[in-house]
């Protein structure tokens, strides 16, 4: 595909949302590692900031180990990236941006940490502890699901 045609088809909303999500997630994880290293903080009701590290995939699920989790995450993120940069404008672009940004942020966090684990810090009642990237991934999936159920085409032709 010629460069000009590819550039015309790229959805810059996807790229912008992904970069914003990645930056916000990484900043909140830096904050969490510093501010929550010695104690949890009660925010309100069932919400706590509680530092935890996750060697698994998402929401402290699948503790198969950092290598398996990293490889799986990278493969899924690459597949979503390839499809996502060609997403249609509107909701599909935002949905793919959230998925890509969340996945990228967790991969960066996992690769930068030693040992290779993702930083989680949002605790809601007895639900597994998670982070902003997990929220973005879940929200992105919901946005794409709603768009697909409405009959929207997710990817430009």
N, C-alpha and C positions, 0 to 999 in steps of 0.2 A: 504494500500500500504506500503510495507516495506520501512524503512528509507533510505536505500542505493538506492533503485530504485527511490524514490522521489527526493533525492539529485541529482541523475544523470539527472533527468528531469527538475529541476529548471533552469530557464534562468537567469543567474547572470547579464546579460546586463540589464534586466528589473529592477532588484534590484539596480544596480549601477546608472542607469539613474534616477530612482525614488528618490534615496537619494540625488543625485547632484541637481536635480530640487528643491526638498524640501528645501535643505540648501540655495541655491541661492535665492529662493523666500523669505524665512524667513529673510535672511540678507537684501534684498532690502526693505522689509517692515519695518524693524527696522530703516534703513536709512530714508525712506520716512516719518515715524512718527516723526523723529527728525528734518530732514532738511526742511520739507515742512509744518510744523505745523503752521507757521504764514503767509506763502505766496506761491503762485505758481511760477514755474520757466519755462520760455520759453526756449525750447531746440533748435528747428529749425523748420521753416515752420509751419505746423499744429500740431507739437508735443510739448506738455507741460507736466511737472511733476506737478500734482495737487492732493493734499491729499483729499481723500474722503473715507467714511466708508459705507459699503454695508451690509445691513441686509438680502438681498435676496440671490439668487443663484449665477449667473455669470453676468458679465458686467452690474451690477446694475439693473438686471432684476428680477422680482418676489420678491417684498418686502413683502412676506407673513409673515415674522418674523423669528427671529433667530432660534427658536426651530424647526420649520418646515424645514427651510433651512438646519440646521445642521443634522437632522435625514435623510433627503433625500440625502444629500451629503455623509454621512457615509454609507448608504445602497448601493449607487451606487459605492462608492470607494471600499467597501468590495467585491461586485460582480466583479468589474474589477480586483481587487487584486487576487481573487481566480482563475480567468481565466488567468490573466496576468503572474503570476509566472510560468505558464506552456506554455508560448508563444514560438513559433518557433524562432530560431535564426534570426538575420538580422532585417529587417524593422519592423516585428511584435513585436519583443522584444523592440525596441526603441519606437514604438508607445505606447505600453502598459506601458513602463517606464514613458513616458511623462504624460500619463493619470493618473497613480497612483501617481507620484510625485506632479503634480498639485493639484489633489484632496486632498492628504494628507496635503500639505502645507496650503491650504485654511481651512481645518478642524482644524488644529493646531492653525492657526491664529484666527479663530472664537472662539474656545474654550478658548484660552489664553486671549482674549480681554474682557473687561468689559465696556459697554455691549457687548454681543456676536455679533460682526460684523467683516467682512473681510476688511482689509486695501487695498484700490485701489489707484493708483497714476499715471498711464499712461493715458494721455488724448490725443486723436487724433481727432482734429476738433470737430464735434458735436457728434461723436461716444461715447457711454457710457464709463466711466472711468473703467480701468481694471488693472490687475497686472500680474506679470511674471507667476504665476500659471495658470491664465486664458489663457495666450499665450501657455503654455505647453499643457494644456488640448485640446485646439483647434488644435495645431500642431499634437498632438498624434492622435486625431480623423482623421485628414487629412491623416497622414501616414498610419493608419489602413485602411481607405477607399481606398486609392490608392492601397495598397497591396491586398485588397479583390477584387477590380476591375481587377487587373492583374491576378487574379485566385490563388493567394498564399493562402496556408492554414495558418491560424493565430495561431493555437494552435497545439502543438505536440501531437501525439497520445500516 
